[in-house]
Amino acid sequence: MIESFYHAFHGIWIGLKEERNVRIHFLAAIAVAAAAVWLKVDTLGCISLSFAVGLVLITEFLNTSLEHLVNLNANGEYRESARYAKDTAAAAVLCASVTAVVVGAVVFVPKLMALIPQ
């Protein structure tokens, strides 16, 4: 079991070290967590934000994994099916990211509006 955790954390490390988009999403996750604390987001809002952030990170790691597998299989040659696989996996990340933005807006906009003097 410990070895399984090692491999999982190693995968996170590889993603952070090698993939720009993974780093961007991790920084966004930290920013969301900091904003949630600063704005004193309630429990349901924190759960919603956690699921949205988790969805983006999960899809980004799956996208990265799929890209590595496609590259391995394509042997450096252009293949239309490889492009389609990569593009549709990227589309999944985009859908997850848009969903996370919507969740973030629903949670954060009312809190931010309350800070503006009337």
Biopython code that builds the backbone (N, CA, C, O; Angstrom):
import numpy as np
from Bio.PDB.StructureBuilder import StructureBuilder

atoms = [
    (1, "MET", "N", (0.827, -1.190, 0.000)),
    (1, "MET", "CA", (0.000, 0.000, 0.000)),
    (1, "MET", "C", (0.869, 1.251, 0.000)),
    (1, "MET", "O", (0.559, 2.216, -0.699)),
    (2, "ILE", "N", (1.937, 1.249, 0.763)),
    (2, "ILE", "CA", (2.832, 2.408, 0.809)),
    (2, "ILE", "C", (3.434, 2.657, -0.562)),
    (2, "ILE", "O", (3.602, 3.805, -0.973)),
    (3, "GLU", "N", (3.760, 1.583, -1.269)),
    (3, "GLU", "CA", (4.325, 1.725, -2.608)),
    (3, "GLU", "C", (3.323, 2.381, -3.565)),
    (3, "GLU", "O", (3.711, 3.164, -4.431)),
    (4, "SER", "N", (2.044, 2.061, -3.408)),
    (4, "SER", "CA", (1.011, 2.688, -4.240)),
    (4, "SER", "C", (0.959, 4.188, -4.012)),
    (4, "SER", "O", (0.843, 4.963, -4.962)),
    (5, "PHE", "N", (1.047, 4.600, -2.747)),
    (5, "PHE", "CA", (1.075, 6.033, -2.442)),
    (5, "PHE", "C", (2.323, 6.677, -3.021)),
    (5, "PHE", "O", (2.269, 7.793, -3.538)),
    (6, "TYR", "N", (3.444, 5.979, -2.936)),
    (6, "TYR", "CA", (4.683, 6.504, -3.494)),
    (6, "TYR", "C", (4.502, 6.808, -4.979)),
    (6, "TYR", "O", (4.867, 7.888, -5.444)),
    (7, "HIS", "N", (3.937, 5.854, -5.724)),
    (7, "HIS", "CA", (3.752, 6.039, -7.164)),
    (7, "HIS", "C", (2.782, 7.183, -7.454)),
    (7, "HIS", "O", (2.991, 7.950, -8.394)),
    (8, "ALA", "N", (1.730, 7.299, -6.656)),
    (8, "ALA", "CA", (0.768, 8.384, -6.856)),
    (8, "ALA", "C", (1.435, 9.745, -6.628)),
    (8, "ALA", "O", (1.273, 10.661, -7.434)),
    (9, "PHE", "N", (2.182, 9.872, -5.533)),
    (9, "PHE", "CA", (2.864, 11.140, -5.261)),
    (9, "PHE", "C", (3.963, 11.406, -6.290)),
    (9, "PHE", "O", (4.223, 12.558, -6.636)),
    (10, "HIS", "N", (4.601, 10.355, -6.776)),
    (10, "HIS", "CA", (5.593, 10.507, -7.836)),
    (10, "HIS", "C", (4.919, 11.041, -9.103)),
    (10, "HIS", "O", (5.492, 11.875, -9.803)),
    (11, "GLY", "N", (3.721, 10.571, -9.398)),
    (11, "GLY", "CA", (2.964, 11.072, -10.549)),
    (11, "GLY", "C", (2.635, 12.552, -10.402)),
    (11, "GLY", "O", (2.714, 13.305, -11.373)),
    (12, "ILE", "N", (2.269, 12.970, -9.198)),
    (12, "ILE", "CA", (2.022, 14.396, -8.952)),
    (12, "ILE", "C", (3.310, 15.178, -9.176)),
    (12, "ILE", "O", (3.297, 16.230, -9.815)),
    (13, "TRP", "N", (4.421, 14.666, -8.651)),
    (13, "TRP", "CA", (5.711, 15.332, -8.813)),
    (13, "TRP", "C", (6.081, 15.460, -10.297)),
    (13, "TRP", "O", (6.530, 16.518, -10.737)),
    (14, "ILE", "N", (5.893, 14.391, -11.056)),
    (14, "ILE", "CA", (6.195, 14.430, -12.485)),
    (14, "ILE", "C", (5.334, 15.487, -13.174)),
    (14, "ILE", "O", (5.826, 16.274, -13.984)),
    (15, "GLY", "N", (4.043, 15.493, -12.840)),
    (15, "GLY", "CA", (3.144, 16.479, -13.431)),
    (15, "GLY", "C", (3.586, 17.898, -13.124)),
    (15, "GLY", "O", (3.614, 18.752, -14.011)),
    (16, "LEU", "N", (3.933, 18.152, -11.866)),
    (16, "LEU", "CA", (4.363, 19.496, -11.476)),
    (16, "LEU", "C", (5.693, 19.875, -12.124)),
    (16, "LEU", "O", (5.902, 21.027, -12.505)),
    (17, "LYS", "N", (6.572, 18.911, -12.243)),
    (17, "LYS", "CA", (7.907, 19.171, -12.777)),
    (17, "LYS", "C", (7.895, 19.344, -14.298)),
    (17, "LYS", "O", (8.617, 20.182, -14.839)),
    (18, "GLU", "N", (7.079, 18.555, -14.976)),
    (18, "GLU", "CA", (7.157, 18.480, -16.436)),
    (18, "GLU", "C", (6.038, 19.198, -17.188)),
    (18, "GLU", "O", (6.211, 19.547, -18.355)),
    (19, "GLU", "N", (4.914, 19.419, -16.549)),
    (19, "GLU", "CA", (3.744, 19.915, -17.280)),
    (19, "GLU", "C", (3.318, 21.304, -16.797)),
    (19, "GLU", "O", (2.899, 21.477, -15.652)),
    (20, "ARG", "N", (3.433, 22.275, -17.682)),
    (20, "ARG", "CA", (3.077, 23.661, -17.359)),
    (20, "ARG", "C", (1.620, 23.773, -16.906)),
    (20, "ARG", "O", (1.331, 24.463, -15.928)),
    (21, "ASN", "N", (0.699, 23.101, -17.608)),
    (21, "ASN", "CA", (-0.712, 23.222, -17.251)),
    (21, "ASN", "C", (-1.019, 22.631, -15.882)),
    (21, "ASN", "O", (-1.896, 23.132, -15.178)),
    (22, "VAL", "N", (-0.319, 21.585, -15.498)),
    (22, "VAL", "CA", (-0.501, 21.027, -14.147)),
    (22, "VAL", "C", (-0.082, 22.074, -13.112)),
    (22, "VAL", "O", (-0.768, 22.272, -12.109)),
    (23, "ARG", "N", (1.043, 22.737, -13.362)),
    (23, "ARG", "CA", (1.495, 23.787, -12.435)),
    (23, "ARG", "C", (0.477, 24.922, -12.361)),
    (23, "ARG", "O", (0.187, 25.425, -11.276)),
    (24, "ILE", "N", (-0.060, 25.324, -13.500)),
    (24, "ILE", "CA", (-1.063, 26.394, -13.521)),
    (24, "ILE", "C", (-2.279, 25.994, -12.710)),
    (24, "ILE", "O", (-2.790, 26.791, -11.923)),
    (25, "HIS", "N", (-2.751, 24.763, -12.894)),
    (25, "HIS", "CA", (-3.946, 24.320, -12.171)),
    (25, "HIS", "C", (-3.680, 24.186, -10.668)),
    (25, "HIS", "O", (-4.560, 24.473, -9.857)),
    (26, "PHE", "N", (-2.485, 23.758, -10.300)),
    (26, "PHE", "CA", (-2.151, 23.687, -8.873)),
    (26, "PHE", "C", (-2.091, 25.085, -8.258)),
    (26, "PHE", "O", (-2.560, 25.291, -7.139)),
    (27, "LEU", "N", (-1.519, 26.041, -8.982)),
    (27, "LEU", "CA", (-1.488, 27.425, -8.476)),
    (27, "LEU", "C", (-2.898, 27.987, -8.351)),
    (27, "LEU", "O", (-3.210, 28.688, -7.389)),
    (28, "ALA", "N", (-3.745, 27.678, -9.324)),
    (28, "ALA", "CA", (-5.140, 28.115, -9.248)),
    (28, "ALA", "C", (-5.838, 27.491, -8.043)),
    (28, "ALA", "O", (-6.629, 28.154, -7.372)),
    (29, "ALA", "N", (-5.553, 26.225, -7.767)),
    (29, "ALA", "CA", (-6.152, 25.543, -6.607)),
    (29, "ALA", "C", (-5.722, 26.219, -5.308)),
    (29, "ALA", "O", (-6.530, 26.385, -4.394)),
    (30, "ILE", "N", (-4.461, 26.604, -5.226)),
    (30, "ILE", "CA", (-3.973, 27.303, -4.023)),
    (30, "ILE", "C", (-4.654, 28.661, -3.896)),
    (30, "ILE", "O", (-5.039, 29.067, -2.799)),
    (31, "ALA", "N", (-4.803, 29.364, -5.019)),
    (31, "ALA", "CA", (-5.468, 30.668, -5.003)),
    (31, "ALA", "C", (-6.929, 30.536, -4.576)),
    (31, "ALA", "O", (-7.433, 31.364, -3.818)),
    (32, "VAL", "N", (-7.604, 29.503, -5.059)),
    (32, "VAL", "CA", (-9.006, 29.267, -4.681)),
    (32, "VAL", "C", (-9.103, 28.983, -3.187)),
    (32, "VAL", "O", (-9.977, 29.517, -2.505)),
    (33, "ALA", "N", (-8.211, 28.148, -2.682)),
    (33, "ALA", "CA", (-8.227, 27.834, -1.245)),
    (33, "ALA", "C", (-7.965, 29.083, -0.414)),
    (33, "ALA", "O", (-8.629, 29.308, 0.598)),
    (34, "ALA", "N", (-7.004, 29.894, -0.834)),
    (34, "ALA", "CA", (-6.699, 31.132, -0.098)),
    (34, "ALA", "C", (-7.889, 32.093, -0.132)),
    (34, "ALA", "O", (-8.224, 32.706, 0.881)),
    (35, "ALA", "N", (-8.521, 32.220, -1.290)),
    (35, "ALA", "CA", (-9.691, 33.097, -1.406)),
    (35, "ALA", "C", (-10.847, 32.589, -0.540)),
    (35, "ALA", "O", (-11.570, 33.379, 0.066)),
    (36, "ALA", "N", (-11.012, 31.280, -0.488)),
    (36, "ALA", "CA", (-12.082, 30.702, 0.336)),
    (36, "ALA", "C", (-11.862, 31.016, 1.813)),
    (36, "ALA", "O", (-12.807, 31.328, 2.537)),
    (37, "VAL", "N", (-10.625, 30.932, 2.247)),
    (37, "VAL", "CA", (-10.314, 31.259, 3.645)),
    (37, "VAL", "C", (-10.518, 32.746, 3.885)),
    (37, "VAL", "O", (-11.158, 33.135, 4.861)),
    (38, "TRP", "N", (-9.975, 33.583, 2.998)),
    (38, "TRP", "CA", (-10.057, 35.036, 3.147)),
    (38, "TRP", "C", (-11.508, 35.518, 3.153)),
    (38, "TRP", "O", (-11.864, 36.407, 3.927)),
    (39, "LEU", "N", (-12.346, 34.934, 2.291)),
    (39, "LEU", "CA", (-13.742, 35.354, 2.195)),
    (39, "LEU", "C", (-14.669, 34.590, 3.137)),
    (39, "LEU", "O", (-15.883, 34.792, 3.126)),
    (40, "LYS", "N", (-14.090, 33.718, 3.944)),
    (40, "LYS", "CA", (-14.868, 32.931, 4.925)),
    (40, "LYS", "C", (-16.042, 32.197, 4.259)),
    (40, "LYS", "O", (-17.197, 32.330, 4.663)),
    (41, "VAL", "N", (-15.701, 31.428, 3.235)),
    (41, "VAL", "CA", (-16.705, 30.660, 2.504)),
    (41, "VAL", "C", (-17.248, 29.565, 3.418)),
    (41, "VAL", "O", (-16.495, 28.925, 4.151)),
    (42, "ASP", "N", (-18.563, 29.357, 3.367)),
    (42, "ASP", "CA", (-19.211, 28.358, 4.225)),
    (42, "ASP", "C", (-18.860, 26.935, 3.775)),
    (42, "ASP", "O", (-18.225, 26.732, 2.740)),
    (43, "THR", "N", (-19.282, 25.979, 4.563)),
    (43, "THR", "CA", (-18.934, 24.575, 4.320)),
    (43, "THR", "C", (-19.390, 24.093, 2.948)),
    (43, "THR", "O", (-18.615, 23.469, 2.224)),
    (44, "LEU", "N", (-20.640, 24.376, 2.582)),
    (44, "LEU", "CA", (-21.143, 23.928, 1.285)),
    (44, "LEU", "C", (-20.353, 24.569, 0.142)),
    (44, "LEU", "O", (-20.068, 23.912, -0.859)),
    (45, "GLY", "N", (-20.008, 25.820, 0.285)),
    (45, "GLY", "CA", (-19.199, 26.481, -0.735)),
    (45, "GLY", "C", (-17.819, 25.854, -0.845)),
    (45, "GLY", "O", (-17.306, 25.666, -1.948)),
    (46, "CYS", "N", (-17.220, 25.529, 0.289)),
    (46, "CYS", "CA", (-15.898, 24.888, 0.281)),
    (46, "CYS", "C", (-15.958, 23.507, -0.355)),
    (46, "CYS", "O", (-15.053, 23.113, -1.091)),
    (47, "ILE", "N", (-17.023, 22.778, -0.069)),
    (47, "ILE", "CA", (-17.193, 21.456, -0.687)),
    (47, "ILE", "C", (-17.341, 21.613, -2.202)),
    (47, "ILE", "O", (-16.727, 20.869, -2.968)),
    (48, "SER", "N", (-18.146, 22.570, -2.629)),
    (48, "SER", "CA", (-18.349, 22.808, -4.066)),
    (48, "SER", "C", (-17.040, 23.188, -4.742)),
    (48, "SER", "O", (-16.718, 22.670, -5.811)),
    (49, "LEU", "N", (-16.287, 24.089, -4.127)),
    (49, "LEU", "CA", (-14.996, 24.494, -4.684)),
    (49, "LEU", "C", (-14.023, 23.327, -4.730)),
    (49, "LEU", "O", (-13.285, 23.170, -5.703)),
    (50, "SER", "N", (-14.016, 22.507, -3.682)),
    (50, "SER", "CA", (-13.121, 21.349, -3.641)),
    (50, "SER", "C", (-13.424, 20.366, -4.771)),
    (50, "SER", "O", (-12.512, 19.855, -5.422)),
    (51, "PHE", "N", (-14.704, 20.108, -4.994)),
    (51, "PHE", "CA", (-15.078, 19.202, -6.075)),
    (51, "PHE", "C", (-14.714, 19.790, -7.434)),
    (51, "PHE", "O", (-14.240, 19.072, -8.314)),
    (52, "ALA", "N", (-14.931, 21.079, -7.606)),
    (52, "ALA", "CA", (-14.601, 21.725, -8.884)),
    (52, "ALA", "C", (-13.100, 21.692, -9.142)),
    (52, "ALA", "O", (-12.666, 21.359, -10.245)),
    (53, "VAL", "N", (-12.306, 22.036, -8.134)),
    (53, "VAL", "CA", (-10.849, 22.003, -8.262)),
    (53, "VAL", "C", (-10.376, 20.572, -8.500)),
    (53, "VAL", "O", (-9.529, 20.330, -9.360)),
    (54, "GLY", "N", (-10.915, 19.638, -7.750)),
    (54, "GLY", "CA", (-10.555, 18.230, -7.928)),
    (54, "GLY", "C", (-10.872, 17.736, -9.328)),
    (54, "GLY", "O", (-10.083, 17.000, -9.920)),
    (55, "LEU", "N", (-12.023, 18.136, -9.864)),
    (55, "LEU", "CA", (-12.404, 17.739, -11.214)),
    (55, "LEU", "C", (-11.386, 18.240, -12.237)),
    (55, "LEU", "O", (-11.002, 17.506, -13.148)),
    (56, "VAL", "N", (-10.952, 19.485, -12.085)),
    (56, "VAL", "CA", (-9.964, 20.041, -13.017)),
    (56, "VAL", "C", (-8.633, 19.298, -12.894)),
    (56, "VAL", "O", (-8.033, 18.935, -13.906)),
    (57, "LEU", "N", (-8.173, 19.073, -11.679)),
    (57, "LEU", "CA", (-6.902, 18.380, -11.497)),
    (57, "LEU", "C", (-6.959, 16.943, -12.014)),
    (57, "LEU", "O", (-6.012, 16.466, -12.639)),
    (58, "ILE", "N", (-8.058, 16.265, -11.753)),
    (58, "ILE", "CA", (-8.221, 14.890, -12.241)),
    (58, "ILE", "C", (-8.175, 14.857, -13.766)),
    (58, "ILE", "O", (-7.454, 14.050, -14.351)),
    (59, "THR", "N", (-8.949, 15.738, -14.410)),
    (59, "THR", "CA", (-8.961, 15.717, -15.875)),
    (59, "THR", "C", (-7.604, 16.125, -16.440)),
    (59, "THR", "O", (-7.190, 15.607, -17.477)),
    (60, "GLU", "N", (-6.904, 17.047, -15.774)),
    (60, "GLU", "CA", (-5.575, 17.450, -16.256)),
    (60, "GLU", "C", (-4.587, 16.283, -16.162)),
    (60, "GLU", "O", (-3.801, 16.062, -17.084)),
    (61, "PHE", "N", (-4.622, 15.546, -15.070)),
    (61, "PHE", "CA", (-3.729, 14.387, -14.952)),
    (61, "PHE", "C", (-4.101, 13.290, -15.954)),
    (61, "PHE", "O", (-3.215, 12.657, -16.528)),
    (62, "LEU", "N", (-5.387, 13.060, -16.167)),
    (62, "LEU", "CA", (-5.794, 12.071, -17.167)),
    (62, "LEU", "C", (-5.381, 12.520, -18.564)),
    (62, "LEU", "O", (-4.927, 11.704, -19.366)),
    (63, "ASN", "N", (-5.534, 13.800, -18.860)),
    (63, "ASN", "CA", (-5.109, 14.341, -20.146)),
    (63, "ASN", "C", (-3.607, 14.148, -20.341)),
    (63, "ASN", "O", (-3.161, 13.718, -21.405)),
    (64, "THR", "N", (-2.841, 14.467, -19.317)),
    (64, "THR", "CA", (-1.387, 14.309, -19.390)),
    (64, "THR", "C", (-1.012, 12.848, -19.610)),
    (64, "THR", "O", (-0.154, 12.536, -20.435)),
    (65, "SER", "N", (-1.656, 11.966, -18.874)),
    (65, "SER", "CA", (-1.393, 10.538, -19.017)),
    (65, "SER", "C", (-1.713, 10.065, -20.428)),
    (65, "SER", "O", (-0.931, 9.336, -21.038)),
    (66, "LEU", "N", (-2.859, 10.482, -20.942)),
    (66, "LEU", "CA", (-3.250, 10.077, -22.279)),
    (66, "LEU", "C", (-2.271, 10.616, -23.321)),
    (66, "LEU", "O", (-1.934, 9.916, -24.276)),
    (67, "GLU", "N", (-1.814, 11.855, -23.142)),
    (67, "GLU", "CA", (-0.842, 12.417, -24.087)),
    (67, "GLU", "C", (0.441, 11.583, -24.118)),
    (67, "GLU", "O", (0.990, 11.317, -25.187)),
    (68, "HIS", "N", (0.912, 11.177, -22.943)),
    (68, "HIS", "CA", (2.117, 10.337, -22.895)),
    (68, "HIS", "C", (1.893, 8.998, -23.603)),
    (68, "HIS", "O", (2.757, 8.537, -24.350)),
    (69, "LEU", "N", (0.755, 8.386, -23.372)),
    (69, "LEU", "CA", (0.461, 7.099, -24.018)),
    (69, "LEU", "C", (0.330, 7.246, -25.529)),
    (69, "LEU", "O", (0.822, 6.405, -26.281)),
    (70, "VAL", "N", (-0.327, 8.305, -25.973)),
    (70, "VAL", "CA", (-0.475, 8.535, -27.409)),
    (70, "VAL", "C", (0.884, 8.775, -28.050)),
    (70, "VAL", "O", (1.182, 8.227, -29.112)),
    (71, "ASN", "N", (1.710, 9.598, -27.400)),
    (71, "ASN", "CA", (3.049, 9.856, -27.937)),
    (71, "ASN", "C", (3.863, 8.576, -28.033)),
    (71, "ASN", "O", (4.583, 8.356, -29.007)),
    (72, "LEU", "N", (3.744, 7.741, -27.021)),
    (72, "LEU", "CA", (4.459, 6.468, -27.013)),
    (72, "LEU", "C", (4.011, 5.594, -28.179)),
    (72, "LEU", "O", (4.836, 4.976, -28.852)),
    (73, "ASN", "N", (2.724, 5.547, -28.412)),
    (73, "ASN", "CA", (2.166, 4.703, -29.460)),
    (73, "ASN", "C", (2.419, 5.258, -30.860)),
    (73, "ASN", "O", (2.545, 4.490, -31.814)),
    (74, "ALA", "N", (2.495, 6.591, -30.995)),
    (74, "ALA", "CA", (2.643, 7.202, -32.319)),
    (74, "ALA", "C", (4.076, 7.143, -32.833)),
    (74, "ALA", "O", (4.306, 7.339, -34.026)),
    (75, "ASN", "N", (5.036, 6.879, -31.965)),
    (75, "ASN", "CA", (6.449, 6.772, -32.364)),
    (75, "ASN", "C", (6.931, 7.986, -33.158)),
    (75, "ASN", "O", (7.702, 7.840, -34.106)),
    (76, "GLY", "N", (6.483, 9.177, -32.779)),
    (76, "GLY", "CA", (6.932, 10.395, -33.439)),
    (76, "GLY", "C", (6.282, 10.679, -34.781)),
    (76, "GLY", "O", (6.611, 11.677, -35.422)),
    (77, "GLU", "N", (5.380, 9.836, -35.215)),
    (77, "GLU", "CA", (4.694, 10.043, -36.485)),
    (77, "GLU", "C", (3.363, 10.738, -36.247)),
    (77, "GLU", "O", (2.727, 10.554, -35.209)),
    (78, "TYR", "N", (2.943, 11.554, -37.241)),
    (78, "TYR", "CA", (1.632, 12.183, -37.143)),
    (78, "TYR", "C", (0.565, 11.156, -37.476)),
    (78, "TYR", "O", (0.629, 10.462, -38.491)),
    (79, "ARG", "N", (-0.410, 11.082, -36.595)),
    (79, "ARG", "CA", (-1.562, 10.214, -36.834)),
    (79, "ARG", "C", (-2.808, 11.000, -36.436)),
    (79, "ARG", "O", (-2.885, 11.567, -35.346)),
    (80, "GLU", "N", (-3.762, 11.020, -37.329)),
    (80, "GLU", "CA", (-4.978, 11.790, -37.077)),
    (80, "GLU", "C", (-5.704, 11.284, -35.829)),
    (80, "GLU", "O", (-6.227, 12.084, -35.052)),
    (81, "SER", "N", (-5.741, 9.986, -35.635)),
    (81, "SER", "CA", (-6.423, 9.447, -34.453)),
    (81, "SER", "C", (-5.696, 9.866, -33.173)),
    (81, "SER", "O", (-6.337, 10.064, -32.141)),
    (82, "ALA", "N", (-4.369, 10.005, -33.226)),
    (82, "ALA", "CA", (-3.615, 10.491, -32.063)),
    (82, "ALA", "C", (-3.997, 11.938, -31.773)),
    (82, "ALA", "O", (-4.192, 12.319, -30.619)),
    (83, "ARG", "N", (-4.100, 12.731, -32.819)),
    (83, "ARG", "CA", (-4.509, 14.130, -32.636)),
    (83, "ARG", "C", (-5.901, 14.201, -32.018)),
    (83, "ARG", "O", (-6.125, 14.969, -31.083)),
    (84, "TYR", "N", (-6.831, 13.410, -32.531)),
    (84, "TYR", "CA", (-8.196, 13.416, -32.011)),
    (84, "TYR", "C", (-8.229, 13.001, -30.538)),
    (84, "TYR", "O", (-8.958, 13.585, -29.736)),
    (85, "ALA", "N", (-7.444, 12.000, -30.199)),
    (85, "ALA", "CA", (-7.396, 11.554, -28.801)),
    (85, "ALA", "C", (-6.895, 12.681, -27.904)),
    (85, "ALA", "O", (-7.463, 12.940, -26.842)),
    (86, "LYS", "N", (-5.829, 13.346, -28.339)),
    (86, "LYS", "CA", (-5.276, 14.439, -27.538)),
    (86, "LYS", "C", (-6.241, 15.613, -27.461)),
    (86, "LYS", "O", (-6.420, 16.206, -26.398)),
    (87, "ASP", "N", (-6.865, 15.951, -28.591)),
    (87, "ASP", "CA", (-7.785, 17.088, -28.607)),
    (87, "ASP", "C", (-9.019, 16.844, -27.748)),
    (87, "ASP", "O", (-9.482, 17.750, -27.055)),
    (88, "THR", "N", (-9.550, 15.635, -27.787)),
    (88, "THR", "CA", (-10.745, 15.368, -26.984)),
    (88, "THR", "C", (-10.400, 15.303, -25.494)),
    (88, "THR", "O", (-11.214, 15.689, -24.654)),
    (89, "ALA", "N", (-9.208, 14.821, -25.162)),
    (89, "ALA", "CA", (-8.789, 14.839, -23.759)),
    (89, "ALA", "C", (-8.601, 16.278, -23.282)),
    (89, "ALA", "O", (-8.954, 16.610, -22.150)),
    (90, "ALA", "N", (-8.046, 17.128, -24.140)),
    (90, "ALA", "CA", (-7.907, 18.545, -23.799)),
    (90, "ALA", "C", (-9.280, 19.197, -23.650)),
    (90, "ALA", "O", (-9.462, 20.080, -22.812)),
    (91, "ALA", "N", (-10.240, 18.765, -24.458)),
    (91, "ALA", "CA", (-11.604, 19.279, -24.354)),
    (91, "ALA", "C", (-12.213, 18.932, -22.995)),
    (91, "ALA", "O", (-12.965, 19.723, -22.426)),
    (92, "ALA", "N", (-11.889, 17.756, -22.483)),
    (92, "ALA", "CA", (-12.386, 17.364, -21.161)),
    (92, "ALA", "C", (-11.850, 18.315, -20.086)),
    (92, "ALA", "O", (-12.580, 18.705, -19.174)),
    (93, "VAL", "N", (-10.576, 18.682, -20.200)),
    (93, "VAL", "CA", (-9.989, 19.627, -19.247)),
    (93, "VAL", "C", (-10.667, 20.980, -19.386)),
    (93, "VAL", "O", (-10.963, 21.633, -18.386)),
    (94, "LEU", "N", (-10.914, 21.404, -20.615)),
    (94, "LEU", "CA", (-11.595, 22.676, -20.837)),
    (94, "LEU", "C", (-12.992, 22.672, -20.212)),
    (94, "LEU", "O", (-13.378, 23.634, -19.548)),
    (95, "CYS", "N", (-13.741, 21.608, -20.420)),
    (95, "CYS", "CA", (-15.093, 21.503, -19.832)),
    (95, "CYS", "C", (-15.027, 21.543, -18.311)),
    (95, "CYS", "O", (-15.833, 22.220, -17.672)),
    (96, "ALA", "N", (-14.082, 20.830, -17.735)),
    (96, "ALA", "CA", (-13.925, 20.831, -16.279)),
    (96, "ALA", "C", (-13.545, 22.225, -15.782)),
    (96, "ALA", "O", (-14.031, 22.671, -14.743)),
    (97, "SER", "N", (-12.680, 22.906, -16.522)),
    (97, "SER", "CA", (-12.238, 24.240, -16.127)),
    (97, "SER", "C", (-13.379, 25.248, -16.192)),
    (97, "SER", "O", (-13.524, 26.081, -15.298)),
    (98, "VAL", "N", (-14.187, 25.178, -17.246)),
    (98, "VAL", "CA", (-15.343, 26.077, -17.359)),
    (98, "VAL", "C", (-16.317, 25.807, -16.215)),
    (98, "VAL", "O", (-16.860, 26.738, -15.621)),
    (99, "THR", "N", (-16.532, 24.544, -15.916)),
    (99, "THR", "CA", (-17.401, 24.184, -14.789)),
    (99, "THR", "C", (-16.857, 24.764, -13.489)),
    (99, "THR", "O", (-17.617, 25.297, -12.680)),
    (100, "ALA", "N", (-15.545, 24.661, -13.283)),
    (100, "ALA", "CA", (-14.927, 25.198, -12.069)),
    (100, "ALA", "C", (-15.073, 26.719, -11.998)),
    (100, "ALA", "O", (-15.289, 27.272, -10.919)),
    (101, "VAL", "N", (-14.957, 27.388, -13.131)),
    (101, "VAL", "CA", (-15.134, 28.846, -13.150)),
    (101, "VAL", "C", (-16.568, 29.203, -12.761)),
    (101, "VAL", "O", (-16.786, 30.149, -12.005)),
    (102, "VAL", "N", (-17.531, 28.463, -13.264)),
    (102, "VAL", "CA", (-18.929, 28.718, -12.919)),
    (102, "VAL", "C", (-19.153, 28.501, -11.422)),
    (102, "VAL", "O", (-19.782, 29.327, -10.762)),
    (103, "VAL", "N", (-18.643, 27.400, -10.893)),
    (103, "VAL", "CA", (-18.767, 27.140, -9.449)),
    (103, "VAL", "C", (-18.086, 28.255, -8.659)),
    (103, "VAL", "O", (-18.639, 28.750, -7.677)),
    (104, "GLY", "N", (-16.892, 28.648, -9.085)),
    (104, "GLY", "CA", (-16.181, 29.728, -8.410)),
    (104, "GLY", "C", (-16.966, 31.024, -8.434)),
    (104, "GLY", "O", (-17.017, 31.742, -7.435)),
    (105, "ALA", "N", (-17.578, 31.328, -9.569)),
    (105, "ALA", "CA", (-18.382, 32.546, -9.660)),
    (105, "ALA", "C", (-19.588, 32.492, -8.723)),
    (105, "ALA", "O", (-19.898, 33.472, -8.045)),
    (106, "VAL", "N", (-20.262, 31.348, -8.689)),
    (106, "VAL", "CA", (-21.435, 31.211, -7.807)),
    (106, "VAL", "C", (-21.037, 31.374, -6.341)),
    (106, "VAL", "O", (-21.778, 31.968, -5.557)),
    (107, "VAL", "N", (-19.877, 30.852, -5.973)),
    (107, "VAL", "CA", (-19.429, 30.920, -4.575)),
    (107, "VAL", "C", (-18.818, 32.277, -4.246)),
    (107, "VAL", "O", (-19.115, 32.854, -3.199)),
    (108, "PHE", "N", (-17.966, 32.791, -5.133)),
    (108, "PHE", "CA", (-17.187, 33.978, -4.789)),
    (108, "PHE", "C", (-17.855, 35.314, -5.108)),
    (108, "PHE", "O", (-17.662, 36.278, -4.368)),
    (109, "VAL", "N", (-18.625, 35.398, -6.175)),
    (109, "VAL", "CA", (-19.191, 36.702, -6.560)),
    (109, "VAL", "C", (-20.039, 37.313, -5.452)),
    (109, "VAL", "O", (-19.853, 38.493, -5.154)),
    (110, "PRO", "N", (-20.957, 36.583, -4.824)),
    (110, "PRO", "CA", (-21.720, 37.207, -3.737)),
    (110, "PRO", "C", (-20.826, 37.682, -2.577)),
    (110, "PRO", "O", (-21.081, 38.728, -1.979)),
    (111, "LYS", "N", (-19.796, 36.918, -2.273)),
    (111, "LYS", "CA", (-18.880, 37.308, -1.203)),
    (111, "LYS", "C", (-18.116, 38.581, -1.589)),
    (111, "LYS", "O", (-17.937, 39.480, -0.767)),
    (112, "LEU", "N", (-17.676, 38.645, -2.830)),
    (112, "LEU", "CA", (-16.943, 39.836, -3.296)),
    (112, "LEU", "C", (-17.854, 41.059, -3.393)),
    (112, "LEU", "O", (-17.441, 42.176, -3.082)),
    (113, "MET", "N", (-19.077, 40.842, -3.821)),
    (113, "MET", "CA", (-20.042, 41.951, -3.909)),
    (113, "MET", "C", (-20.343, 42.527, -2.531)),
    (113, "MET", "O", (-20.564, 43.729, -2.385)),
    (114, "ALA", "N", (-20.350, 41.667, -1.532)),
    (114, "ALA", "CA", (-20.616, 42.123, -0.155)),
    (114, "ALA", "C", (-19.490, 43.027, 0.360)),
    (114, "ALA", "O", (-19.703, 43.797, 1.297)),
    (115, "LEU", "N", (-18.309, 42.946, -0.232)),
    (115, "LEU", "CA", (-17.193, 43.775, 0.192)),
    (115, "LEU", "C", (-17.260, 45.195, -0.369)),
    (115, "LEU", "O", (-16.609, 46.106, 0.143)),
    (116, "ILE", "N", (-18.055, 45.373, -1.427)),
    (116, "ILE", "CA", (-18.164, 46.689, -2.068)),
    (116, "ILE", "C", (-19.122, 47.564, -1.252)),
    (116, "ILE", "O", (-20.264, 47.175, -1.007)),
    (117, "PRO", "N", (-18.654, 48.745, -0.835)),
    (117, "PRO", "CA", (-19.535, 49.630, -0.062)),
    (117, "PRO", "C", (-20.737, 50.087, -0.905)),
    (117, "PRO", "O", (-20.601, 50.406, -2.087)),
    (118, "GLN", "N", (-21.871, 50.108, -0.289)),
    (118, "GLN", "CA", (-23.108, 50.507, -0.995)),
    (118, "GLN", "C", (-23.297, 51.992, -1.001)),
    (118, "GLN", "O", (-24.282, 52.487, -1.550)),
]
sb = StructureBuilder()
sb.init_structure("model")
sb.init_model(0)
sb.init_chain("A")
sb.init_seg("    ")
for serial, (resi, resn, name, xyz) in enumerate(atoms, 1):
    if name == "N":
        sb.init_residue(resn, " ", resi, " ")
    sb.init_atom(name, np.array(xyz, "f"), 0.0, 1.0, " ", f" {name:<3s}", serial, name[0])
structure = sb.get_structure()
